[in-house]
């Protein structure tokens, strides 16, 4: 089906009170696994390419973006393309021509006034070029090897009143909030602040986004969606499925030289993880989705 637009998928998620899963792509196998898993779950999905993934591919955005767009266009479920954690304004400027319908501009490490100013400029550019723009307020720790923030550290939780002012001042279309998760977690032990999520959802007129969702248990994710989270970003969970499956295939086939023999099982493991998490995220009032969405 045609490439979906993130804004439309988010609007549908809000209307039906479901979560919208968004998975990060590093390789073509990731993109294929994400779509295969979403098809198994019967859920819309977002393919996300981060600035770090672009750097991994030599700083070249178009090859991976075009591959993802083709995978998305062949999907049996609505699939959108999102540029994630953009700090480089030049990369943001490249997004519309590369087929993205949304981007996340990340100025969260800047002092608040600078974050607001930079994000407002990014939103103005995005809206002129038909992009839905997400931003982050509060600190979701763990990115780029930094340790998770302690629960009561400054910025470890997003303040609802500050969030409302931030959205009004920047005119962003979605807001990533700090409510207890952390990037790059390989164990699912994070607890979400569901009361804070509900307060944020009441205060902020745009969809709320959860980053660092790989470390959040299923029940916590489902409860978070019920409390008001909409877009749920997942990356590390795919890699924790991929890498052991790859190692097991290499151990099982020590003489194999055809990469398809070992990448295939790893891609399948990722697809199974995507399907399981997509079913958890696509909840309505805490109940897993039981029928395909479209």
N, C-alpha and C positions, 0 to 999 in steps of 0.2 A: 504494500500500500504506500501511498505518498508519504514522504517525511512529515511527521507531525510537528506541531509547534508546542514548545514547552508551556506557553501561556494557556493554550487550549487544554493541555493535559492537566495542568494545575487547576484550572477552572472546573473541570469535570471532577477532579478529586475533591475539591471544596464542596461542590454541589452534592456529591454522593457520600460525603463524609468518609472518604477512604484516604489512606496514605498512597503516595506515589513513589515507587522505588526508582532510585537513580544510582547507577553503578559506574565505577571508574574504569576506563579502558587504558591499557598499556600496550597491548599487542593486538593483532587481528584476531588471535584466538580468544582474547577477552571479549571483543565485540561479538563474535559469533556465539560464544557461550552465554553472554547476557541475553541476546535475542532468543536463543534456544530455550533458556530457562524461563524467560518471560512468556514465551509461547506455551510452555508446559503449565505455567501457573495461570495463564489466561489474563495477564495484567498488562496495561500500558507500561512503558519503561522509558527511561532517559539514559542515553549513552553519554558519559561525561569524559572529556579529555582535559586533563589538568595542565597547567603551565609546566609542572615537573615532567609530565609525560612528553610534552613537546620538546623539552630540553633533552630527554633521553633519546629522542629521534633526531638529534642533531640540530634542534631549533627549527625544524621544518614542520609547519602545521599542516599543510595541504595533503601530503600523502596519507597520513593517518585519518584526517578529517574526511577525505573523500572515500576512503575505504569504509569508514563507519557509516557515512551517508548511504553507500550502496548496500551495506548490510541492513541498515534500518529500512531502506526502501523495499527490500525483499521480505521484510518481516510480516508475520501474520497478525501482529498486534501493533497498536499505535506506538511509534518509537520516535523520540525527538533527540536532537543533538545539542549538547550544552558544553560550553568552555568553562572549566572550573579553576578556582583559585588563581585568577589572573591578577598579577601585580604590575606587569609591564603594559603600559598604555598602548604601545605599538602592537602588542599581541591582541589586545581588545579591538583595536581598529581593524585587524585582519579577520575578525570573527564573521561579520556579515557576508563577505564574499566567499568565505569557506563553508557556508551552509549552516552555520549555527543560528538557532532562533533565540538563544539565551546565553548569558554568561554570568559568572560570579566574579565580581571585582573585590579583591581582598585587600583592604587598607586597615585591617583590624589591629596590626601591630603599631600603627601610628598613634600619636596622641589624639584625643577625641576630636578636637577642633580640626586637625589636619585630616583625620579620617573622614569627617563629615564633608569637608571641602573637596577632597579628592574624589569621594564617592559621588557627590553631587555632579561633578564634572563628568564622571564616567556615565552616570545615568542620563545626563543631557545628551552625550554622544550616542548612547545606546538607543534612546528613544527616537533620535533623528534617523537612525538606521534600522529601525524595526526590531531591535533586540529587547527582550525581557531581561532586566538586570536584578541579580541577587547580590546582597552584601552581607557582611558579618558584623555583629556588635557583641562585645564580650569576647573572651578568649577561649576557644576550643583548643586546648593544649595538645602536645604530641606531634605536631607537624614538623617535618624535616629533622626528626631526631630529638626535638626538645622534650623534656619530661612533662608528663601531665601536670596541670596546675592543681595545687591543693584546693579542696572544696571551698575554703573561705579566703583564698587569695584574691587580691584586687582584680576585677575583671573576670573572675572564674564563673560568675553568674551574670546574665543579662538583666538589667533593671527595666521593668515594664514602662515606667514613665520616661526614662531616657530613650528606650526603644521607640516609643510613640513620637517623641520629638525628632529622633534620628530619621525615621521614615518620612516624616513631614518635611524635614530639611533637605533630604537627599532625593526624595521622590523615587526610591527604589521600589521594585515590584515584588520582591520576596526578601525575607530576612532570616539569615542563619543566626541561631541563638545559642548561647552557652547555658546548658541546663543539666550538665553532669557527665556528658560524654567526652571522649578524647580521641584524637586521631591515632591511627596506627596501632591500636590495641590488638593483640593476638589472643587474648583471653576475654571471655564474655562475662565480665564482672562489674561493669559500670551500672550505676543506678541513676535514674533520671528523677529530677525534681518535678513531679507531675503537678503539684500545686502552682509552681512558678510557670510551667507551660500554660496552664489554664489562664493565669493572670496575663501572660504575654499575649495569648490569643485574643483575650478580651480587649487589650489595650492597643494592639497593632492591627491596622486594617489590611495587611497583606499576608500571604501564606507564610507560615513559619517553616524553617528548614533545620534539620538535624544533621550536623556533620559528625564524623567519628562514630558512626552507627555500628561498625563491626564489633565493637566491644560491649554492645548492649544486648542482654538476653532477649529472647523472643517475647516473653510476657511484658517486659519493660517497653519494648518497641510498640507492641500493640496498645498498651496503656498510654504511651506517649501520643500515638495517633488519636486515640479517643480524647485525650486532654486537649489536643489542638495542633499537634504537629502535622504537616502535610507532606513535604518533600523529604525523603529519607535517603541520605547519601551513604553509599557503601563501597568501600574499596579494598581494604586489607583482607576482608573475609574471602574475597576471590583468590587472593594470593596464598592464603593459608589453606585453601582447597587445592590450588594448582600445584604448589611446590611439593607437597608430600606425594601427590599422585605422579608427578614427574619423576621423583626419586624412586618410587616403587617400580615404575615402568623401566627405568634404567637398570635397577637391580634385577628385574625379571628378564630383561633382554640385554645382557652385558655386551653382546656382540653387535647390537643394532647400530646401524649408521644412518638409517632413514629417519629423519626427525619426526616424521608423521607417526611412527610407531610409538613414540613416547609423548609427543605433544597431544595426540588424539585423546588418550586417557585423561591427561591433565585438563584439556578443554571440557571433557565430559564431566569431570569432578566440579569444575567451576559452574557449569550449567545446572547441575543438581543443587549446588549451593544457592545460585540465583533463584531457582524455582522455589526452594524452601523459604528463603527470605522474602521473596516477592509476595508469597501467600500470606506471610505474617504481616507485612507492611500494608497490603491492600485490605485493610479491615474496615468494617462498618460497625460502630459502637462496640468495638472490642471483639467482634466475631470475624474469623477468617473468611476471606472471599470463597464462595462456593460455586460461582458460575463465572465463565469467561467474561471479561470486560472488553468493550470495544467502542 
